[in-house]
Amino acid sequence: MISTFKVWKNISVLFVVLFLFSSSQGYSQIDSLSRVSFIENFNRVDFSIWEVHSKATGMGGFENYELEFKKELKELTVFDAERILSTLKDSLSYRNSRALIFEYNLKFEGYYGNEKVLEIRISTLTGNIYFDDISTGAYYQNSCSTLFAELLIELIENYGFMRFIEDEDLIGLIEVE
């Protein structure tokens, strides 16, 4: 007869293996930055500030929902679009980590013709950055380094978005290591 200890030991090993496999599969779904095609000839890059409310409880009858409110939309100048594009390509712009919470309040959308080809969402609260390369289907996430945070704060100020952001909401960009 097999002892209860051996059964639990085998089950525990199985759970650990399954957990490690599922974790590696989850991370493998995130493409590397090199797979994101930064198309050089955007017709325009839109810069917007958002307020996103989400609730995901899954308990007690509450429904999962997400509400997004665009507060302001501006088109970047060619100079600023080139600056943000070159900063996005620089590997020093990222910390190779990210906060687990998903939320954002800044969005860059790159258009080629009338077609949106790239969407970048950034959280000033956590410093997280999310890329969706619509043209290739690649997806990437990371967090902003000091180099990138300084440019973002400059753009927020120059495009008049600071009036929508409380000082404490910039913690993800100001307290960057």
C-alpha positions as CSV (number, residue, x, y, z in Angstrom):
1,M,0.0,0.0,0.0
2,I,1.3,3.5,-0.9
3,S,1.7,5.8,2.1
4,T,-0.2,9.0,2.2
5,F,3.1,10.9,2.5
6,K,4.3,9.6,-0.9
7,V,1.0,10.4,-2.6
8,W,1.1,14.0,-1.3
9,K,4.7,14.3,-2.2
10,N,4.0,13.2,-5.8
11,I,1.0,15.5,-6.0
12,S,3.1,18.4,-4.7
13,V,5.8,17.8,-7.3
14,L,3.2,17.6,-10.0
15,F,1.7,21.0,-8.9
16,V,5.2,22.6,-8.9
17,V,5.9,21.3,-12.4
18,L,2.6,22.5,-13.7
19,F,3.0,25.9,-12.1
20,L,6.5,26.4,-13.6
21,F,5.3,25.3,-17.0
22,S,2.3,27.6,-16.9
23,S,4.4,30.5,-15.7
24,S,7.0,30.0,-18.5
25,Q,4.1,29.8,-21.0
26,G,2.7,33.1,-19.8
27,Y,6.0,34.9,-20.1
28,S,6.7,33.4,-23.5
29,Q,3.5,35.1,-24.8
30,I,5.1,38.5,-24.2
31,D,7.2,39.3,-27.3
32,S,10.6,40.9,-27.0
33,L,10.9,44.6,-27.8
34,S,12.9,43.6,-30.9
35,R,9.7,42.1,-32.4
36,V,7.8,45.4,-32.1
37,S,8.2,47.1,-35.5
38,F,8.6,50.8,-35.0
39,I,7.5,52.0,-38.4
40,E,9.6,55.0,-39.2
41,N,7.2,56.8,-41.4
42,F,4.1,57.5,-39.3
43,N,1.7,60.0,-40.7
44,R,1.0,61.1,-37.2
45,V,1.4,60.1,-33.6
46,D,-1.5,61.0,-31.3
47,F,-0.9,61.6,-27.6
48,S,-3.8,61.3,-25.2
49,I,-4.4,61.3,-21.5
50,W,-7.0,58.9,-20.1
51,E,-8.8,58.0,-16.9
52,V,-9.3,54.3,-16.6
53,H,-11.5,52.7,-14.0
54,S,-11.5,48.9,-13.7
55,K,-12.9,46.4,-11.3
56,A,-12.2,42.7,-11.4
57,T,-13.5,40.9,-8.4
58,G,-15.2,37.8,-9.7
59,M,-16.7,37.3,-6.3
60,G,-20.1,38.1,-4.7
61,G,-21.9,38.7,-8.0
62,F,-19.8,41.7,-9.0
63,E,-19.2,41.9,-12.7
64,N,-15.8,42.6,-14.2
65,Y,-15.8,45.9,-16.0
66,E,-13.5,48.5,-17.4
67,L,-14.5,52.1,-18.2
68,E,-12.2,54.4,-20.1
69,F,-12.6,58.1,-20.4
70,K,-10.4,60.1,-22.8
71,K,-9.7,63.5,-21.2
72,E,-7.6,65.1,-24.0
73,L,-6.1,64.3,-27.3
74,K,-3.2,66.1,-29.0
75,E,-1.1,65.3,-32.1
76,L,2.6,65.2,-31.5
77,T,4.8,67.5,-33.5
78,V,7.2,65.8,-35.9
79,F,10.1,66.6,-33.6
80,D,8.4,65.1,-30.5
81,A,7.2,62.1,-32.5
82,E,10.8,61.4,-33.6
83,R,12.1,61.9,-30.0
84,I,9.5,59.5,-28.5
85,L,10.2,57.0,-31.2
86,S,14.0,57.1,-30.7
87,T,13.6,56.8,-26.9
88,L,11.2,53.8,-27.4
89,K,13.9,52.0,-29.4
90,D,16.6,52.6,-26.8
91,S,17.0,49.6,-24.5
92,L,18.1,52.0,-21.7
93,S,14.6,53.4,-21.7
94,Y,13.4,50.3,-19.7
95,R,13.9,48.8,-16.3
96,N,13.1,45.2,-17.3
97,S,10.5,44.9,-14.6
98,R,6.9,45.9,-14.1
99,A,4.2,46.4,-11.5
100,L,1.5,43.7,-11.5
101,I,-1.4,46.2,-11.5
102,F,-2.7,47.0,-15.0
103,E,-3.8,50.5,-15.5
104,Y,-2.7,53.4,-17.7
105,N,-3.4,57.0,-18.2
106,L,-1.2,58.0,-21.2
107,K,-1.5,56.6,-24.7
108,F,0.5,57.1,-27.9
109,E,-1.1,55.9,-31.1
110,G,0.9,55.7,-34.3
111,Y,-0.9,55.9,-37.6
112,Y,0.3,55.1,-41.1
113,G,-2.2,56.5,-43.5
114,N,-5.5,56.2,-41.7
115,E,-4.6,52.9,-40.1
116,K,-3.5,52.6,-36.5
117,V,-0.4,50.5,-36.5
118,L,1.0,50.9,-32.9
119,E,-0.5,51.6,-29.6
120,I,1.5,52.4,-26.5
121,R,-0.1,52.7,-23.0
122,I,1.8,54.1,-20.1
123,S,1.0,54.4,-16.4
124,T,2.4,57.4,-14.6
125,L,1.3,55.7,-11.3
126,T,3.3,52.5,-11.8
127,G,5.7,53.3,-14.6
128,N,4.4,50.4,-16.6
129,I,4.5,50.5,-20.4
130,Y,2.5,48.3,-22.8
131,F,3.1,48.0,-26.5
132,D,0.6,46.6,-29.0
133,D,2.2,46.4,-32.5
134,I,-1.1,46.1,-34.4
135,S,0.7,45.7,-37.7
136,T,2.5,42.5,-36.6
137,G,0.5,41.4,-33.6
138,A,3.5,41.6,-31.3
139,Y,3.0,42.6,-27.7
140,Y,5.5,43.9,-25.2
141,Q,5.4,45.2,-21.6
142,N,8.0,46.6,-19.3
143,S,8.5,49.7,-17.1
144,C,10.0,53.1,-17.8
145,S,13.5,54.0,-16.8
146,T,14.6,57.5,-15.7
147,L,15.6,58.3,-19.3
148,F,12.1,57.6,-20.6
149,A,10.3,59.1,-17.5
150,E,12.1,62.4,-18.0
151,L,10.9,62.6,-21.6
152,L,7.3,61.6,-20.6
153,I,7.1,64.3,-17.9
154,E,8.4,66.9,-20.4
155,L,5.7,65.9,-23.0
156,I,3.0,65.9,-20.3
157,E,4.0,69.5,-19.4
158,N,4.5,70.7,-23.0
159,Y,1.1,69.3,-24.2
160,G,-0.8,70.7,-21.2
161,F,-1.7,67.4,-19.6
162,M,-0.3,68.2,-16.2
163,R,-3.7,69.8,-15.2
164,F,-5.2,66.3,-15.4
165,I,-2.6,64.6,-13.2
166,E,-2.1,64.9,-9.4
167,D,1.4,65.0,-8.2
168,E,1.0,61.7,-6.4
169,D,0.0,60.1,-9.7
170,L,3.5,60.7,-11.1
171,I,5.1,58.4,-8.6
172,G,5.8,55.7,-11.2
173,L,7.8,58.2,-13.2
174,I,9.5,60.2,-10.5
175,E,10.6,57.4,-8.2
176,V,12.4,55.5,-11.0
177,E,15.7,53.8,-10.0
